[in-house]
Structure formats: C-alpha cells, structure tokens
Amino acid sequence: MEIKILGSGCSNCAKLEKVTKEGIAQLGIEAQVEKVEDMQKIMSYGVMSTPALVINGVVKLVGKVPNKAKIIEILEKELKA
C-alpha cells in the first residue's frame, strides 16, 4: 500500500502522518508512507486544502485530521478493495 500525506508541513499535516502511522502499525500492514510538501505535486491531485491523505493514488481525505479509528476504517476499506 502506498500512502501519501499531502501538506505544507503544518501541525495538522504532522498529526495526520502520526495518526496514519499508528493505524498502519495497529493493523500490522505493509505500507510506504511518503510526505509530500511540494505545492505543485499537491495540486496535481486536485487538492486545494491540506492536510490530505492519498492511498494508492486516490485522494481519501482532504482538509481534516481524523481520529485513529477513522484512519483504520479507511485503511481496512482499502485492503478489501
């Protein structure tokens, strides 16, 4: 699974990265997490508000930091897809 955290490096971007990594660890899944701070790359996903979560090239979340339970729910749906 390829996961990208899109954001300028703000505190919410850091929180999203932390919660996402905690969810990955709790599920015990293999995933590459990459932080994308380049605004042109962020805009290439059609994202105008950060932080954003991209899983396997698809934007799953924009402009908010969910709790760990919501992240786990998103990851589990992706595993079943």
Residue pairs with C-beta under 8 A, 6 or more apart in sequence:
1 29
1 30
1 31
1 32
1 55
1 56
1 75
1 78
1 79
2 31
2 32
2 34
2 55
2 56
2 57
3 20
3 24
3 31
3 32
3 33
3 34
3 53
3 54
3 55
4 33
4 34
4 35
4 36
4 53
4 54
5 13
5 16
5 17
5 20
5 33
5 34
5 35
5 36
5 51
5 52
5 53
5 54
6 13
6 36
6 41
6 42
6 45
6 47
6 50
6 51
6 52
6 53
6 54
7 13
7 16
7 35
7 36
7 37
7 42
7 50
7 51
7 52
8 37
8 39
8 50
9 37
10 50
10 51
12 50
12 51
12 65
13 35
13 50
13 51
15 51
15 65
16 51
16 53
16 61
16 65
17 33
17 35
19 65
19 66
19 67
19 68
19 71
20 33
20 53
20 71
21 33
22 68
22 71
23 68
23 71
23 72
23 75
24 31
24 33
24 75
26 68
26 72
27 72
27 75
27 76
27 79
29 75
29 79
31 75
36 42
36 54
42 50
42 52
45 52
45 54
45 59
46 59
47 59
47 62
48 62
49 62
49 63
50 62
50 63
51 61
51 63
51 64
51 65
52 59
52 61
52 62
52 63
53 59
53 60
53 61
53 62
53 71
53 74
54 60
55 74
55 75
55 78
56 78
60 74
60 78
61 74
66 74
